[in-house]
Amino acid sequence: VQLVESGGGLVQPGGSLRLSCTASGFTFSTYGMRWYRQAPGKERELVAGISSAGGSTNYADSVLGRFTISRDNAKNMVSLQMSSLKPEDTAVYYCGARQWVGAKWNEYWGQGIQVTVSS
């Protein structure tokens, strides 16, 4: 199983970035996908989620209206379009996959990618 994030980097406040996560080794289309982030000294927080078929999305209040999550099941890819970026969006961003199997969540994680918002 692999989840590989790409697209991170340094961007000025007010700018945009698009993160992508490419999955392999599991049936991508049957998993809900999420983006999380963790800033230095803070706990990991859920940024956005999308259902397995892509019909349902949810966002943290802090990114609502600025970030958009999407997925392409044909390409085993989930993306996070980030706009109007703020310094407080600086964090390591992680892609996650989860599926309810039996009586527990089955989860996979990427290694994370740095996003820095700074002038």
C-alpha positions as a printed Julia matrix, in Angstrom:
119×3 Matrix{Float64}:
   0.0    0.0     0.0
   1.29   3.44   -0.92
  -0.06   6.96   -0.69
   2.31   9.51   -2.22
   1.67  13.23   -1.82
   2.98  15.83   -4.24
   2.58  19.52   -5.0
   3.7   21.1    -1.76
   6.16  23.93   -1.37
   6.53  27.59   -0.51
   3.82  30.07   -1.48
   3.11  33.66   -0.58
   0.05  34.63    1.46
  -2.98  34.85   -0.79
  -1.5   32.36   -3.22
  -2.64  28.93   -4.31
  -1.31  25.4    -4.32
  -2.68  22.1    -5.48
  -1.77  18.97   -3.56
  -2.19  15.55   -5.1
  -2.07  12.08   -3.6
  -1.6    9.0    -5.74
  -2.66   5.68   -4.26
  -1.66   2.11   -5.01
  -1.95  -1.32   -3.46
  -5.6   -1.18   -2.43
  -9.01  -0.69   -4.03
  -8.98   3.1    -4.05
 -12.58   3.53   -5.18
 -13.91   1.82   -2.06
 -12.13   4.1     0.41
 -13.05   7.49    1.74
 -10.15   9.88    1.38
  -9.01  12.67    3.65
  -6.42  15.39    3.89
  -4.98  16.16    7.3
  -2.36  18.64    8.4
  -0.06  19.06   11.35
   1.66  22.3    12.23
   4.7   22.41   14.54
   3.63  21.96   18.14
   0.03  21.22   17.22
  -2.06  18.12   16.87
  -2.93  16.66   13.5
  -6.23  18.06   12.26
  -8.66  16.98    9.58
  -8.7   19.47    6.72
 -11.08  17.88    4.22
 -12.7   14.56    3.39
 -14.43  13.01    0.4
 -16.54   9.89    0.15
 -15.54   6.87   -1.9
 -17.61   7.86   -4.94
 -16.9   11.55   -4.5
 -20.47  12.57   -3.86
 -19.94  13.9    -0.37
 -17.3   16.25    0.98
 -16.6   17.93    4.28
 -14.19  20.62    5.42
 -12.73  22.1     8.54
 -14.23  25.49    9.32
 -10.8   27.07    8.97
 -10.54  26.14    5.27
 -14.18  26.24    4.19
 -14.54  28.3     1.04
 -10.79  28.31    0.38
  -9.94  24.62   -0.11
 -11.57  22.09   -2.42
 -11.08  18.34   -2.24
 -11.69  16.15   -5.29
 -10.88  12.67   -6.48
 -10.41  10.74   -9.7
 -11.09   7.06   -9.12
  -9.87   6.17  -12.62
  -6.44   7.58  -11.72
  -6.42   6.52   -8.05
  -5.85  10.12   -7.1
  -7.2   12.62   -4.62
  -6.41  16.32   -4.76
  -6.66  19.36   -2.55
  -6.9   22.72   -4.26
  -5.86  25.4    -1.79
  -6.54  29.08   -2.45
  -6.25  32.31   -0.49
  -3.57  30.69    1.57
  -2.68  32.12    4.96
   0.44  31.76    7.09
  -1.59  29.65    9.51
  -2.07  27.08    6.74
   1.62  26.25    7.07
   1.88  22.59    8.03
   2.79  19.13    6.86
  -0.17  17.84    4.87
  -1.04  14.15    4.89
  -3.23  12.1     2.63
  -5.26   9.39    4.32
  -7.54   6.56    3.2
 -10.1    4.88    5.42
 -12.71   2.17    5.1
 -15.0    0.63    7.67
 -14.26  -3.1     7.66
 -16.07  -5.37   10.08
 -15.99  -3.51   13.36
 -13.08  -1.17   12.81
 -11.58   1.42   10.51
  -8.94   0.25    8.06
  -6.63   3.23    7.46
  -3.59   4.08    5.36
  -1.43   7.21    5.47
   1.0    9.0     3.22
   4.32  10.32    4.48
   3.26  13.93    4.29
   4.34  16.97    2.34
   5.35  20.39    3.57
   3.3   23.48    2.72
   4.77  26.8     3.81
   2.87  30.05    3.43
   5.21  32.97    3.92
   6.26  36.22    2.3
